[in-house]
């Protein structure tokens, strides 16, 4: 895992750089929903609100929406001229 953050309701969001996945965990660290599979290796994650995540990659920052059923969907990709490891 290369990035962790908590949603306001206590769920944990984790990005797994090695396996290119984002997972949502409950307070007992049980997986919720289906992990999101990235095309590239993620670096870091931050929970922007109760239903939005931001993930950094080598040359981009992506905004994801999170449904009440713990489904993660890409909302926007921002290509950057610099490389960011954390956010």
N, C-alpha and C positions, 0 to 999 in steps of 0.2 A: 504494500500500500504506500502510495506517495502523497496522498492528500486525504484529509478528514475534516469534516465540519458538521455541526449540529443544526438541524432545522429548529425553528422556534418551538415545535411541539415535542422535541426530544429525540426524534429519529436521527440516526447517524448516516451521513452520506460519505462513502469511501470511494476513492479512485485507485484502481489497481493497475499500475504502470506495466507490469510484466504481462498480464493477461488482457490488457486493453479493455477494462470493464469499469462500470460505475455501479455500485450496489447501495441499496437502502437497507438499513438495519434498525430493528426496534430496540427498546431499552434492555432486552435480554440478549442482544446481538444475534437475533434470528433474522434471516433474510426476508425482506418484504418485496413482493413483485418479482419481475424478471430483470436480471442485470442488463444494463445497456452495454452493447458491444461497440467500442470505438474503432475507427479505421486506423488511427494513429495512437501512439503511446501518450496517455495523459500525464500531466505533471502535478497539478494542484487543483483543488476545488474550493469554492466558497458558496455558501447558501445566501442568496441575495434576498429572498423572502420565503414565505411558507410554501411557495410553489414555483420557485425559480432557482437554478444553479448556474454557476459560471465555472468553466473548466479551462485551464490553460494547456496548450500543446506547444510544440516547438516554434511554430510561426503563426499561431492563431489563438484566439480566445473565443470560446463558444458559449452561448447562452442556451440553457435547456429548461423546458417546462417540466413540472412534476405534477401528475394528476393525483386525485384523492385515492386512486387505486395503486399508487406507487409506480405508474408508468412514466418513463423518462422519454422525452421527445426533443429533438434538436429544434430550437426556435430561430437561432441566428448564428452565423459564423463570421467572425471579424478577422480578416487577414492582417497581420502586423508586420511592420518593417523590422521590428526588434524581436528577439526571442525572450520569452518570459517563462521562468520556472515556477513562480508562485504568484498568488494573487491575494 
